[in-house]
Amino acid sequence: MTTENIVGFVELPSATDKLYCWKVRDGSSVRVGETIGLISKNANESAADLIMSNVVVSAVKSHKRPKRRMRPGDTAVAASEETKTADSITTNSAAESASTSESKQDLCPLICRADGILRIGSPLSTTEGQNSAVVIGYIVKCLHPTVIEGLCAVCGKSMELPTSNNGAYSPEKIDGSVNMSRVTVAGLTVAISESEGQRMAEEDAERLRSQRKLSLVLDLDHTLVHATNDVRAQQYLHREDVRSLVLPIITVSGNGQEQTMPKNNLWIQQHFVKLRPHVKEFLEMALSLYEVGVYTAGTREYAEQITMMLARHLVGATRDQTDLEHLRYQVQSAESEYARHEAKSGGDIDQVNDADHADEVGNQAAETTEGKSRKRKRVTFTASKTDEKTDRVTAEKVTEMKQELEGAERLEVEAQEMRQKLFGSRVVSRTDVGDLGRDVKSLKRVFPCGGTMAVVVDDREDVWANAGEVTGATRKGEPPENLLLVRPYHWQNFVGYADVNNAAGFDLTRSENEGDDESDEQLLWTSDILKRLHTRFYDNISEDKDKTVADVLRSMRQEVLLGGSLVLSGLIPLHKQKVESNGPRPAVLRYAESLGAKVLPNVTSDTTHVVAAKDGTDKILAARQIPGCFVVKASWLMECVWTVKRRDEEKHLLGPSPRSNPANLPANDSDDDDDDYDDDLAAELENEMLNDD
C-alpha cells in the first residue's frame, strides 16, 4: 500500500494507553466521527487481562446448578439453600457491577478521523513526524471498485456515472482518476474499475486454465435457432425440433423505450422455434471444452426460455412449459372425473358434492351474469345406460397419465439442472444492456478486459463492430478477431414468416426466398473449429502464457489460403478495394486477406482464384487462359470463412474446371477424395475396355 492512498492514521492518545478491542473489522468502510474501537486508560492492566477478567465474570454468572426435585420433608432445607443462593448471587452481582463500572470508567472510544477503508496494523512507512509507536491502523482511500445502481458497493457513497449521448461504449471516470467500465452479470449491469476488471480477468483465466477450458459466447437467433411469431408456423409443432413458447407482448412508447405488458393479462403471444440441425451435438461438445454463455438481441425472458428449451433438447424432454402445464391440467381433470364417476356409482353423496363443487360455482356465476335463473338438473347416483356406453376415465388410464406426468416432471428437473450446468448465470439480453442500443453488442460487457480466452459465435458481425472496441490488431469499425462467423440459419418452411428480434446477418450465397433444409452442417463445421482452437490453445501453454484466443484464430485463418492470389470480380468496386491502412475494409476483401490470400486488382500469371458474382467478365475470360486458375462463386470464399478450411472448388465453379491445380496452395478438404475417385474411375474404364475386347 503506497502512502499516496493513505488518507489518515489510527493512533492511541498516548503511549501508556492500550487498545481494548476493535468495533469494526479490517477492510471495513469507516466514516469521520464513527467509533471504531475502545481504548483502556489503565496502563497497569493489559487488554488481554481485561478480556480474561470479563470472561471469568461472565462464566460465573452464566453457571447455574440445576434444582433438585423437592420432597415433602425437604421444605426447610430448600429454604436454607435458597437463602444461601440468593446471598451468593447478590455478592457476585455486586462484585460484577463494581468491576463493570470500574472497566467502563477506564474505557474510552476510539474515533475515526477520515473517510475510507480501515487497515489494522502499522503501514510499511509513516509520514514525517508520525510516531509509529502509537499507530495501530491506517485509513486508505476507497477506489470504488464496483458501483451498483449509483452506489459504491464498498463504501456506499453515491456515484454519478456520466453516460454517452450516442449510446456507444466508452470508459467512464470517477473523480477524474479511476477508469470505469460496465459489465453485465446475471441480468444486472454494474460499473467496475480498471483494476477490479483486471483482477476478475486474472481469476477467470486461472480458473479456466485449471479446468483446461475456454469461454464461449453464443448468439441465439439465426445461429442456434430460427424463431417466428407467425401463427402459420403452428402446423409444424408435430416435429420434435420445432418448439413453442409464450411471451408477453412488448410495446414501444413514444420516447422509443420498450415496455413489457404485465403477465396477468391476456397480452401474450405464442412463438415457434426451429432448432438448427446438429445443435445437440454442438452443445455437448461445447459443454466438455468451454464455459458457455449467451449474448442475444432478444429480451431477458426470451433468452431464459430459449436456453431452457435447448436444455430440454439435450436431456430428451419433448414437452415445453406450455405442454407440461397442459398435461398437469389433464391429469387433474381426469382425477376429478374419475372421482365423480366412482362417487356416483357408489352412491357417496359427499364425494359427489366435492367433485361437483367447482362446476356448481361456475354455473352459479354464469346464472348471475346472465341475469336469469335456470332450472337445475336432478342429481342421480346410479349409472344410466347412456353413461355405460360412453368412454369414461378408468383407474388404469388415470395411473397411466400420472406416470406420464411423473416422467415429464422428472425430465423437466433434469433440464433445469442441465441449463444451470451449461449456461449458469452467463446470459445477456438486449434488455440488460439497453444503453448500448439495439444493434450493438459489446464484448467488454461480458469480459471487462476484452476476453483474451473467449471466442464468440454469431451470424452477424456488424453488431460487434458497432461497439467501436479496438483490441490487438483489429481495425476500428471491424469486428473482433475472436468472432467466428456462421452462416445465418433460415429454415425453409419459415421463409416468408416474420422473424423475431433482429434481422439475420447478410449472406452472399443465398437468394431472397431461399432457405435451409436438414442438410445444414454449419454447427458441425463450427464444432470442428472450436475443437482445433482448443487443442492449439493448450498446446505448449506453459511456454506461452500470454497466448490469446484471437492470436490462435488469426494463425488458423492465415493458413487456409496461404500463398494464394485472389481477384474479385463484380463483388467490390475497384475504388473501395483500396482502403486506408487503419480504416475498415469491405467484408469480402477482409475475408480474403484474413484467410492468408493476397488480393490483386487484375488477373496475372500468379492468380490462383477469381471470385466472381457472375460469369462472362473480362477478368474471368483472362483467368481461363491461365493454367490452374479457379473461377469460383462467392459461396466458395464464404464456406472457407465458415469452416476455416480450404473448401473444394469443384462444387463452386463458374464454368469449366482449370487445366491443373495450383501447386502453391494447401490441399482442400476433398483432394484426397478426388484422388480415390480418379483411381476408381480409371479402374472402371479399364474393366469396360477388357469386357469390350
ZADOTOR-672247 format. One line per 8 residues: number of its first residue (from 1); their letters; for each residue x, y, z of C-alpha. Coordinates in pm, whole numbers, plus 50000, padded with zeros to 5 digits. Each point is the difference from the previous one (the first is absolute). Layout:
NUM = A = X:Y:Z; ... .
END
This chain:
1 = MTTENIVG = 50000:50000:50000; 50154:50331:49895; 49987:50307:50221; 49816:50180:49720; 49679:49804:50074; 50024:50047:50379; 49762:50274:50110; 50043:49968:50379 .
9 = FVELPSAT = 50146:49805:50291; 49841:49832:50302; 50200:50099:50309; 49984:49951:50374; 49979:50324:50202; 50320:49914:50190; 50263:49728:50019; 49861:49879:50336 .
17 = DKLYCWKV = 49656:49927:49855; 49909:49653:49882; 49755:49882:49734; 49713:49819:50169; 49814:49875:49688; 49903:50091:49642; 49639:50078:49918; 50047:49944:49627 .
25 = RDGSSVRV = 50188:49744:49794; 50304:50044:49784; 49899:50123:49653; 49674:50158:50117; 49874:50331:49870; 50018:50269:50270; 49893:50365:50024; 50110:50305:50195 .
33 = GETIGLIS = 49868:50001:50358; 49927:49627:50008; 50111:49796:50302; 50235:49738:49863; 50146:49868:50330; 50037:50031:50375; 50312:50118:50188; 50098:49893:50354 .
41 = KNANESAA = 50138:50283:50216; 50132:49758:50269; 50367:49962:49913; 50067:49728:50259; 49749:49760:49852; 50033:49875:49645; 49714:49948:49759; 50043:49623:50022 .
49 = DLIMSNVV = 49960:50011:50379; 49684:50209:49967; 49853:49759:49752; 50082:49697:50220; 49846:50167:50304; 49680:50064:49809; 49993:49640:49888; 50031:49878:50362 .
57 = VSAVKSHK = 49721:50225:50126; 49781:49893:49713; 50070:49637:50072; 49907:50034:50369; 49680:50174:49909; 49892:49753:49735; 50057:49690:50214; 49693:49885:50191 .
65 = RPKRRMRP = 49962:49669:50179; 49679:49818:49914; 49745:49975:50278; 49935:49663:50165; 49644:49885:50002; 49847:50092:50335; 49861:49739:50232; 49739:50049:50277 .
73 = GDTAVAAS = 50266:50005:50280; 50247:50228:49823; 49813:50329:50045; 50233:50146:50267; 50312:49882:49824; 49878:50151:49676; 49929:50334:50167; 50350:50003:50151 .
81 = EETKTADS = 50157:49919:49663; 49799:50271:49829; 50119:50253:50258; 50365:49903:49943; 49957:50010:49625; 49840:50344:50014; 50283:50132:50218; 50257:49855:49759 .
89 = ITTNSAAE = 49828:50153:49699; 49976:50336:50176; 50370:49993:50083; 50102:49901:49646; 49771:50262:49848; 50146:50271:50219; 50353:49895:49913; 49913:49983:49632 .
97 = SASTSESK = 49837:50343:50008; 50303:50148:50172; 50234:49837:49747; 49787:50112:49706; 49969:50357:50121; 50373:50012:50061; 50070:49863:49648; 49758:50245:49842 .
105 = QDLCPLIC = 50175:50285:50170; 50334:49885:49855; 49870:49949:49639; 49985:50283:49749; 49870:49997:49640; 50244:50006:49710; 49860:50245:49745; 50066:49981:49625 .
113 = RADGILRI = 50148:50318:49850; 49963:49931:49624; 49772:49829:49748; 50132:49689:49829; 50092:49637:50057; 50149:49893:50333; 50323:49800:49999; 50104:49861:50338 .
121 = GSPLSTTE = 50371:50007:50074; 50286:50236:49929; 50067:50101:49639; 50331:49921:49834; 50103:50361:50032; 49871:50300:50196; 50005:50365:49919; 50259:50234:50140 .
129 = GQNSAVVI = 49936:50084:50365; 49764:49704:50043; 50054:49794:50319; 49983:49637:49890; 49981:49881:50361; 49641:50123:50041; 49880:49919:49643; 49776:49693:50011 .
137 = GYIVKCLH = 49835:50038:49660; 49954:50221:49699; 49723:50101:49760; 50036:49979:49623; 49795:50166:49729; 49714:49795:49854; 50061:49953:49628; 49635:49905:49941 .
145 = PTVIEGLC = 50078:49672:49819; 49633:49914:49944; 49704:50233:49958; 49649:49852:50005; 49705:50221:49912; 50188:50318:50085; 50144:49879:50333; 50351:49877:50075 .
153 = AVCGKSME = 49978:49636:50108; 50287:50050:50250; 49946:50336:50172; 49640:50073:49900; 50079:50343:49858; 49760:50135:49737; 50172:49998:49661; 49875:50167:49684 .
161 = LPTSNNGA = 50143:49840:49686; 49988:50211:49683; 49814:49840:49710; 50080:50027:49632; 49754:50192:49782; 50033:49770:49700; 49968:49679:50203; 50342:49873:49888 .
169 = YSPEKIDG = 50232:49828:50242; 50250:50231:50170; 50195:49968:50326; 49889:50231:50277; 50196:50171:50275; 49922:50063:50363; 50164:50307:50156; 50195:50032:49675 .
177 = SVNMSRVT = 50246:49727:50102; 49846:49651:50000; 49893:49850:49667; 49671:49816:50026; 49838:49755:49763; 49661:49835:50005; 49959:49623:50025; 49677:49799:49998 .
185 = VAGLTVAI = 49966:49693:50223; 49676:49802:50042; 49795:50283:49850; 50147:50268:50230; 50230:50266:49854; 50262:50138:50239; 50298:50231:49955; 50343:49873:50102 .
193 = SESEGQRM = 50337:50167:50010; 50286:49911:49770; 50194:49834:50282; 49696:49802:50110; 49940:49885:49643; 50361:49890:49972; 49970:49807:50324; 49684:49826:49879 .
201 = AEEDAERL = 50164:49915:49668; 50302:49846:50172; 49779:49791:50228; 49790:49879:49705; 50311:49916:49797; 50150:49802:50287; 49674:49812:50055; 49958:49916:49630 .
209 = RSQRKLSL = 50360:49883:49966; 49961:49772:50302; 49696:49845:49828; 50164:50009:49653; 49701:50189:49860; 49934:50317:49800; 49707:50242:50003; 49737:49976:49725 .
217 = VLDLDHTL = 49736:50268:49932; 49708:49887:49783; 49737:50192:49811; 49651:49848:49979; 49794:50128:49705; 50114:49870:49660; 50301:49841:50171; 49849:49721:50210 .
225 = VHATNDVR = 49628:50050:49927; 49758:50159:49755; 49703:50155:50181; 49680:50157:49873; 49671:50118:50148; 49799:49929:49685; 49698:49783:50087; 50043:49804:49676 .
233 = AQQYLHRE = 50304:49833:50157; 49770:49812:50239; 49956:49727:49741; 50359:49882:50059; 49969:49938:50375; 49976:49626:49939; 50376:49998:49933; 50234:49939:50293 .
241 = DVRSLVLP = 50234:50280:49890; 49721:50261:49986; 49909:50140:50341; 49769:50270:50129; 50009:50259:50275; 49773:50278:50123; 50134:50351:50063; 49835:50325:50106 .
249 = IITVSGNG = 49952:50255:49725; 50250:50287:49996; 49879:50346:49911; 50209:50304:49910; 49915:50327:50172; 50017:50343:49845; 50359:50057:50116; 50116:49674:49840 .
257 = QEQTMPKN = 50021:49801:50325; 49884:49638:49998; 49732:49903:50250; 49897:49645:50086; 49631:49943:50061; 49910:49848:50340; 49978:49623:50016; 49664:50000:50174 .
265 = NLWIQQHF = 49814:50118:49692; 49934:49848:49661; 50271:50195:49814; 50211:49697:49919; 50115:49852:49674; 50106:49652:49899; 50338:49954:49830; 50117:49703:49796 .
273 = VKLRPHVK = 50365:49896:50003; 50182:49770:49758; 50322:49853:50142; 50293:49999:49762; 50119:49656:49884; 50278:49847:50215; 49941:50247:50285; 50005:49716:50254 .
281 = EFLEMALS = 50340:49871:49886; 50132:50356:49994; 49892:50080:50357; 50129:49668:50134; 50341:50078:49850; 49994:50354:50138; 49912:49877:50349; 50310:49782:50018 .
289 = LYEVGVYT = 50253:50257:49873; 49851:50344:50065; 49826:50211:50261; 49691:50097:49802; 49812:50328:50014; 49728:50170:49793; 49985:50352:49857; 49676:50059:49810 .
297 = AGTREYAE = 49808:50286:49846; 49681:49863:50156; 49839:50096:50328; 50097:49853:50335; 49699:49771:50020; 50052:49886:49641; 50363:49912:50076; 49906:49808:50314 .
305 = QITMMLAR = 49733:49796:49821; 50222:49923:49699; 50287:49881:50222; 49756:49781:50191; 49867:49867:49669; 50353:49904:49893; 50054:49826:50334; 49680:49798:49952 .
313 = HLVGATRD = 50123:49898:49657; 50327:49878:50151; 49834:49778:50264; 49738:49866:49757; 49695:50181:50140; 49745:50055:49725; 49753:50207:50201; 50045:50374:50037 .
321 = QTDLEHLR = 49863:50206:50288; 49657:50047:49845; 49977:49630:49914; 50094:49904:50356; 49738:50231:50149; 49738:49857:49764; 50094:49646:50108; 49963:50097:50367 .
329 = YQVQSAES = 49655:50139:49926; 49900:49682:49818; 50109:49781:50292; 49811:50218:50247; 49687:49990:49786; 50025:49623:49957; 50034:49949:50375; 49699:50221:50064 .
337 = EYARHEAK = 49792:49823:49738; 50098:49656:50131; 49913:50099:50357; 49662:50133:49884; 49920:49682:49812; 50100:49774:50290; 49794:50208:50240; 49694:49974:49778 .
345 = SGGDIDQV = 50043:49627:49961; 50043:49948:50375; 49733:50247:50110; 50235:50210:50213; 49825:50334:50014; 50288:50180:50172; 50247:49903:49728; 49757:50105:49730 .
353 = NDADHADE = 49955:50340:50160; 50377:50049:50030; 50064:49898:49639; 49719:50222:49867; 50076:50299:50221; 50205:50179:49736; 49735:49940:49733; 49723:50134:50228 .
361 = VGNQAAET = 50195:50317:50075; 50058:50053:49629; 49631:49946:49921; 49889:50243:50271; 50237:50264:49870; 49868:49951:49649; 49639:50033:50121; 50079:50320:50187 .
369 = TEGKSRKR = 50172:50147:49697; 49712:49921:49764; 49745:50142:50245; 49762:49709:49978; 49945:49681:50193; 50037:49659:49856; 49837:49678:50102; 50254:49775:50167 .
377 = KRVTFTAS = 50038:49647:49883; 49900:49723:50235; 50299:49812:50138; 49987:49622:49980; 50245:49763:50163; 49957:49699:49774; 50172:49953:49666; 49760:50015:49711 .
385 = KTDEKTDR = 50027:49793:49685; 50123:50305:49811; 50286:50046:50245; 50104:49639:49963; 50032:50034:49623; 50217:50313:50005; 50377:49988:50048; 50072:50081:50360 .
393 = VTAEKVTE = 50327:50049:50188; 50115:49676:50154; 50241:49943:50285; 50253:49856:49757; 49982:50310:49781; 50045:50232:50298; 50302:49799:50114; 50146:50011:49651 .
401 = MKQELEGA = 49955:50377:49979; 50160:50044:50343; 50300:49796:49895; 50031:50207:49685; 49989:50318:50207; 50261:49869:50243; 50231:49917:49712; 49951:50342:49844 .
409 = ERLEVEAQ = 50065:50178:50331; 50310:49790:50058; 50135:50103:49661; 49912:50362:50079; 50213:49984:50314; 50286:49849:49799; 49960:50278:49744; 50021:50267:50271 .
417 = EMRQKLFG = 50319:49843:50133; 50142:49980:49647; 49913:50363:49934; 50184:50108:50315; 50296:49778:49915; 50021:50121:49641; 49928:50373:50027; 49989:50087:50370 .
425 = SRVVSRTD = 49950:50373:50047; 50191:50082:49679; 49700:50130:49801; 49990:50355:49864; 49700:50142:49812; 49933:50331:49829; 49781:50114:50290; 50299:49954:50231 .
433 = VGDLGRDV = 50215:50234:49788; 49739:50242:49874; 50240:50294:50021; 50210:49852:49717; 49721:50002:49744; 49817:49729:49810; 50269:49924:49742; 50306:50006:50227 .
441 = KSLKRVFP = 50170:49716:50184; 50297:50079:50221; 50250:49730:50090; 50114:50206:50298; 49651:49978:50146; 50070:49630:50056; 50379:50013:50041; 50125:50333:50141 .
449 = CGGTMAVV = 50355:49941:49874; 49899:49895:49649; 49965:49624:50042; 50348:49873:49912; 49881:49641:50056; 49656:50043:49840; 49862:49919:49656; 49670:50134:49862 .
457 = VDDREDVW = 49768:49814:49759; 49750:50221:49819; 49835:50036:49658; 50042:50378:50009; 50333:50179:50025; 49873:50355:49955; 49848:50011:50350; 50344:49929:50151 .
465 = ANAGEVTG = 50169:50251:49774; 49749:50268:50103; 50136:49992:50355; 50314:50176:49879; 50232:49791:50217; 50353:49977:49858; 50214:49721:50146; 50322:49850:49872 .
473 = ATRKGEPP = 50031:50014:49621; 49629:50075:49945; 49930:50308:49790; 49748:50254:50115; 49657:49919:49859; 50079:49630:49952; 49880:49709:50215; 50237:49843:50256 .
481 = ENLLLVRP = 50232:49725:49882; 49862:49750:50250; 49662:50003:49822; 49907:49684:49809; 49752:50090:49728; 49734:49740:49916; 49758:49981:49712; 49664:50151:50099 .
489 = YHWQNFVG = 49747:49722:50052; 49666:50035:49819; 49781:49692:50014; 49835:49949:49663; 49649:49964:50146; 50033:50326:50197; 50120:50207:49704; 49752:50282:49947 .
497 = YADVNNAA = 49890:50003:50363; 50080:50293:50226; 50324:49953:50192; 50031:50060:50373; 50243:50265:50130; 50275:50126:49768; 50042:49913:49635; 50248:49732:49899 .
505 = GFDLTRSE = 50348:50070:49873; 50070:50066:49632; 50064:49688:49790; 50159:50026:49654; 49915:49641:49918; 49622:50015:50050; 49723:50136:49786; 49708:50190:50154 .
513 = NEGDDESD = 49754:49708:50015; 50251:49722:50062; 50012:49809:50329; 50191:49719:50168; 49889:49640:50023; 50115:49722:50231; 50334:49970:49816; 50132:50315:50170 .
521 = EQLLWTSD = 50343:49917:50148; 50107:50334:50141; 50002:49887:50364; 50213:49700:49907; 50246:50235:49830; 50005:50229:50303; 50050:49703:50234; 50306:49898:49800 .
529 = ILKRLHTR = 50142:50354:50020; 49946:50018:50377; 50168:49664:50053; 50304:50104:49798; 50010:50334:50179; 49992:49836:50343; 50277:49757:49905; 50227:50272:49862 .
537 = FYDNISED = 49943:50231:50293; 50103:49746:50262; 50295:49863:49801; 50315:50130:50169; 49791:50229:50220; 50267:49991:50269; 50256:50150:49761; 49772:50272:49863 .
545 = KDKTVADV = 49782:50129:50282; 49916:50323:49813; 49824:49808:49721; 49647:50123:49921; 49709:49848:49812; 50018:50280:49742; 50366:49913:49929; 49918:49632:49947 .
553 = LRSMRQEV = 49703:50073:49772; 50207:50246:49799; 50268:49737:49934; 49736:49738:49913; 49839:50231:49745; 50330:50103:49842; 50075:49636:49916; 49682:49948:49793 .
561 = LLGGSLVL = 50101:50180:49678; 50365:50069:50078; 50187:50058:49672; 49684:50062:49797; 49931:50307:49786; 49636:50100:49955; 49826:50238:49764; 49650:50123:50084 .
569 = SGLIPLHK = 49759:50051:49712; 49663:50169:50038; 50006:49989:50381; 50176:50322:50100; 50057:50312:49788; 50368:50065:49929; 50004:50332:50185; 49879:49827:50318 .
577 = QKVESNGP = 50269:49731:49983; 50259:50266:50082; 49944:50098:50362; 50207:50180:50258; 50239:49799:50211; 49798:50059:50317; 49650:50020:49848; 49735:49728:49979 .
585 = RPAVLRYA = 50015:49776:49694; 49709:49868:49792; 49883:49665:50136; 50105:49785:49700; 50344:50163:49986; 50045:49946:50373; 49898:49635:49970; 50256:49931:49727 .
593 = ESLGAKVL = 50286:50176:50177; 49921:49842:50338; 50026:49655:49837; 50355:50073:49889; 49934:50081:49634; 50141:50294:49809; 49732:50204:49824; 50101:50130:49656 .
601 = PNVTSDTT = 49818:50269:49797; 50051:49817:49666; 50065:49649:49876; 50368:49906:49969; 50193:49680:49943; 50016:49952:50381; 49624:50014:50046; 49862:49683:50161 .
609 = HVVAAKDG = 49631:50095:50040; 49750:50240:49853; 49703:50041:50231; 49717:50136:49788; 49637:50094:50037; 49915:49900:49640; 50163:49839:49698; 50123:50164:49681 .
617 = TDKILAAR = 50203:50295:50131; 50337:50099:49857; 50177:49878:50314; 49840:49657:49968; 50092:49970:49632; 50359:50092:50082; 50011:49756:50292; 49896:49705:49780 .
625 = QIPGCFVV = 50314:50050:49795; 50217:49941:50307; 50071:49637:50092; 49880:49907:50346; 49791:50312:50060; 49658:49927:50155; 49698:50211:49916; 49763:49952:50293 .
633 = KASWLMEC = 49688:50151:50148; 49996:50206:50319; 49857:49698:50182; 50345:49834:49986; 50165:50289:50185; 49718:50013:50256; 50025:49628:50071; 50372:50047:50059 .
641 = VWTVKRRD = 49909:50267:50255; 49731:49791:50168; 50220:49689:50027; 50348:50158:50032; 50113:49746:49740; 50064:50008:49628; 49686:49861:49842; 49973:49799:49680 .
649 = EEKHLLGP = 49982:50239:49704; 49827:49746:49773; 49669:50051:50180; 50009:50377:49945; 50140:50037:49649; 49881:50253:49746; 50056:49823:49670; 50249:49718:49931 .
657 = SPRSNPAN = 50270:49875:50233; 50356:50133:49960; 50251:49788:49811; 50211:49943:50316; 49995:50076:50370; 50216:50277:50151; 50315:49852:50150; 50055:50272:50260 .
665 = LPANDSDD = 49672:49954:50189; 49922:49768:50293; 49782:49700:49922; 49625:50046:50029; 49761:49772:50185; 49923:49781:49700; 50343:49956:49838; 50048:49656:50154 .
673 = DDDDYDDD = 49648:49898:49902; 50060:50120:49643; 50311:49779:49972; 49801:49696:50110; 49724:50094:49756; 50249:50029:49711; 50148:49658:50083; 49654:49841:50007 .
681 = LAAELENE = 49905:50167:49671; 50317:49873:49832; 49934:49648:50124; 49642:50010:49867; 50117:50116:49656; 50259:49725:49989; 49740:49736:50084; 49764:50130:49732 .
689 = MLNDD = 50276:49985:49737; 50086:49641:50096; 49635:49896:49984; 49961:50158:49656; 50298:49803:49873 .
END
